[in-house]
Amino acid sequence: MAKCTIRYWASAKEAAGTAEETVDAHTLAAALEAACHLHPDDRFRRVLGASSLLVDERPVGRRAHGEVAVADGTVIEVLPPFAGG
């Protein structure tokens, strides 16, 4: 398993109760599932499901999360939709 960092922004940070954490995973899907185990409430899952994701500063877009590999030192950023005007 690889150790990767998940960074949370805005409402994702609020839902997680932390700005970042480290999880063990081989894919983005496994990393997100590990985060869901750490934060089992529905609000966290809703925010995560609505968020855009970056893996090592590259947008994941519509790629299947199970096909996005992570390695030691990978940084996953969770960017919820931003409101404003």
N, C-alpha and C positions, 0 to 999 in steps of 0.2 A: 504494500500500500504506500502511496505517496502522501506526504504531508503538504497540504495546500491551505492557503489563507482565504477566508471569505470575508470581504469587506462590505458592510451594509451602509447605505446612505439614506438620509431623510426618514420616511416612515418605516423603511425596512430596519433601520438602526433602532428606531423606537420600538418596533414589534419584537426585535431580537433582544433588546435590552443591553446591547453592546455594539461597538463600532466594528469589531472584527473578532474572528475566532479561527482556530486551526482545526481541520478535520483530516481524516485519513480516507483516501479514495483513489480509484484509478480512472474514473470518468466524472464528468460534470454531474451526471444524474446521481451517481453514488455520493458525491459531495453534497448535493442539495438534499438528498435523503438523510444524510448524517446530520445536516443542519436541522431538518424537520424533527429528528429524534431529540435534538437538544432543546427545541422549542415546539412542543407538541400542540400548542393552541391553534385554533382555527384562524385567528387574525394573522399570525405569522405566515401560514400557508397561503392565505388570500393575497397578502402583500407580495410574497414570493412569486405566486402565479401571475401577477399583473406586472412584474418587473422585467426590465431589460437586463441582460447579463453580458458582462465582458469577461473574457478569459485571457489573462496576460495582455490587457488593453485592446483586445480584438473583439468586436461584437459577435455574439453567438448567432443572432438572428433566428432563423427558422430551423437551424440544424438540430437534429435529434440529440438530446442531452446525453444519451447513452453512447453516442459516437464521438463525443468531444473528450479526448484524453486529457488527463491532468498528470503532472509530474511533481516531484519534490520542488517546492518553491513557487508553484503556480499560484497566481492571485486571481480570485474570482470576485468580481464586483457586482453587487445587486443594486440596480438603479430603478427605484419605483417611479411611476409617472409623477411628474412634477406639476403642480398647479401654480398659477400666478398670472400676472398680467402686466 
